[in-house]
Amino acid sequence: MRIIRTHVINNIVNKYHFKRYLEIGVSLFDNFNKINIPYKVSVDPGDYAKYDYNVTSDEFFANNKETFDCIFLDGLHEGKQIYRDIKNALKVLEPNGVIIIHDVNAITRNHTIRESPSLALGKGSFTGDVYQGFCKAKKELKDWSCFSVNITTGCGIITQNPLLKNIQNAYKENMDWDYFNAHRTELLQLISYSEYKELLK
């Protein structure tokens, strides 16, 4: 079975019996509809489908009054935007809730380039520099569990639950692709999916 983001999210939702879920960047609902949780909110500025909130993440967070147990960020794949989404998500996260960030582990430099010819040929999907935003937040949230599950293009996990001690010594502001690629395991604190499931036992 190919492990994808949906498995990572449902594992943690089931572990903590979460009730309230927010997804930023829903697109065609291929992930959203598979999350097993009683209450879900969809946010996307696109015109692909009908969302609960057809606005940008900035607009949503500026007006939102709700709180959530689990927040999945898969919106604009730019480091500065993801960092801002994380900071805004932290403000509406229930105590011991979890933020999950998709695409933190860009596989190749081409995955970070929106107009890459290889992606146009169907050789992967655009991840942008999401790693920049996640790694910056990880550096700041020293007392939180901040790590990444090494599946497809990666899922970053942020939670106050003491799942895994936050260890990071390699971060530097505005790191380029080569630096990230050389230090990705440490920067993202990558663990395997099986190790992730062990943490949730």
C-alpha positions in Angstrom: 0.0 0.0 0.0 1.3 3.5 -0.9 1.3 5.6 2.2 0.1 9.2 1.5 -0.9 12.3 3.5 -4.4 10.9 4.3 -2.9 8.0 6.3 -0.7 10.4 8.3 -3.7 12.6 9.2 -6.1 9.8 10.0 -3.5 8.1 12.2 -3.3 11.1 14.5 -7.0 12.0 14.3 -7.8 8.4 15.5 -5.1 8.4 18.1 -6.4 11.5 19.9 -10.1 11.2 19.0 -10.1 14.6 17.4 -13.4 16.1 16.5 -12.7 19.3 14.6 -10.6 19.5 11.3 -9.6 22.4 9.1 -8.0 21.9 5.7 -6.3 24.8 3.8 -5.8 24.1 0.1 -8.5 21.5 -0.6 -8.5 21.5 -4.4 -10.6 18.5 -5.5 -11.4 17.1 -2.1 -9.3 14.0 -2.8 -7.8 14.2 0.7 -10.5 16.1 2.6 -13.3 13.6 1.9 -11.2 10.7 3.3 -10.5 12.3 6.7 -12.5 10.4 9.4 -13.6 13.1 11.8 -17.0 14.5 12.8 -16.6 18.2 11.8 -14.6 19.4 8.8 -14.0 22.9 7.3 -12.6 23.4 3.7 -10.8 26.5 2.6 -9.6 27.2 -0.9 -9.6 30.3 -3.1 -9.9 28.3 -6.4 -12.9 27.6 -8.5 -12.4 23.8 -8.7 -15.3 22.9 -6.4 -17.6 24.3 -3.7 -15.8 25.0 -0.5 -17.0 26.1 2.9 -14.8 29.2 2.5 -13.8 30.2 -1.1 -11.1 32.5 0.1 -7.3 32.7 0.6 -5.9 31.4 3.9 -5.0 34.9 5.0 -8.6 36.0 4.5 -10.0 32.9 6.3 -7.7 33.4 9.3 -8.4 37.1 9.5 -12.2 36.4 10.0 -12.3 33.0 11.6 -13.7 32.6 15.1 -13.5 28.8 15.4 -10.8 26.5 16.9 -9.7 23.1 15.6 -8.0 19.9 16.9 -6.3 19.2 13.6 -5.2 21.6 10.9 -3.8 20.5 7.5 -1.9 23.0 5.5 -1.6 22.4 1.8 -2.3 25.8 0.2 0.1 28.2 -1.6 3.4 26.4 -1.8 5.6 29.3 -0.9 7.8 29.3 2.2 6.7 32.7 3.5 3.0 31.9 3.0 3.4 28.5 4.7 5.2 30.2 7.6 2.3 32.7 7.9 -0.2 29.9 7.7 1.5 28.0 10.5 1.6 31.1 12.7 -2.1 31.8 12.1 -3.0 28.1 12.6 -1.3 28.1 16.0 -3.7 30.9 17.1 -6.7 28.7 16.5 -5.3 25.3 17.5 -6.8 23.6 20.5 -4.4 22.6 23.3 -2.6 19.5 22.3 -4.0 19.8 18.8 -1.9 19.1 15.7 -0.9 21.0 12.6 0.2 18.9 9.6 2.0 20.6 6.7 2.1 18.8 3.3 5.1 18.9 0.9 7.8 19.8 3.3 10.3 17.4 1.7 10.8 18.4 -1.9 12.4 15.5 -3.6 14.4 17.4 -6.3 15.2 21.0 -7.2 12.7 20.6 -10.0 9.9 20.0 -7.5 10.5 23.5 -6.1 10.1 25.2 -9.6 6.5 25.7 -10.6 7.2 25.8 -14.4 9.7 22.9 -14.3 9.6 21.0 -17.7 9.9 17.7 -15.9 6.8 18.4 -13.8 4.9 19.4 -16.9 5.8 15.9 -18.3 4.1 14.3 -15.3 7.3 13.5 -13.4 6.2 14.7 -9.9 4.2 17.5 -8.4 5.1 21.1 -7.4 6.1 21.5 -3.8 7.7 24.9 -3.9 9.9 25.9 -0.9 7.4 24.8 1.8 10.5 23.5 3.6 11.6 27.1 4.3 8.4 27.9 6.2 8.3 24.7 8.1 12.0 24.8 9.1 11.7 28.4 10.3 8.7 27.5 12.5 10.4 24.4 13.8 13.4 26.5 14.8 11.1 28.9 16.8 8.9 26.2 18.4 11.7 24.7 20.5 9.4 23.2 23.1 7.0 21.6 20.7 7.2 18.3 18.8 8.2 19.4 15.3 9.3 16.7 12.9 8.5 15.2 9.4 7.1 11.9 8.2 9.1 10.7 5.2 6.3 9.7 2.8 6.0 10.9 -0.8 6.9 14.6 -0.5 6.7 14.6 3.3 4.3 15.7 6.0 5.5 18.1 8.7 4.0 17.6 12.2 3.7 20.4 14.8 2.1 19.7 18.2 2.6 20.4 21.9 2.1 16.7 22.5 5.5 15.3 23.5 5.7 12.9 20.6 9.4 13.6 19.7 11.9 16.0 21.1 12.5 19.0 18.7 16.2 18.7 17.6 17.6 21.1 15.0 21.0 22.7 14.7 21.4 23.1 10.9 18.7 25.8 10.3 19.7 29.1 8.7 17.5 31.9 7.3 16.8 31.9 3.6 18.7 28.7 3.0 19.1 27.7 -0.7 18.1 24.4 -2.3 21.7 23.0 -2.1 21.9 23.6 1.6 18.5 22.2 2.3 19.2 19.1 0.2 22.5 18.5 2.0 20.9 18.8 5.5 17.3 17.7 4.9 17.3 14.8 7.3 18.4 17.0 10.2 16.4 20.1 9.2 13.1 18.3 8.8 13.9 15.7 11.6 12.8 13.0 9.2 11.3 9.8 10.5 9.8 6.9 8.6 6.1 6.1 8.5 6.6 3.0 10.7 8.5 5.2 13.3 5.6 7.7 13.2 3.1 4.9 13.9 5.2 3.7 16.8 5.1 7.2 18.3 1.3 7.1 18.3 1.0 3.9 20.2 
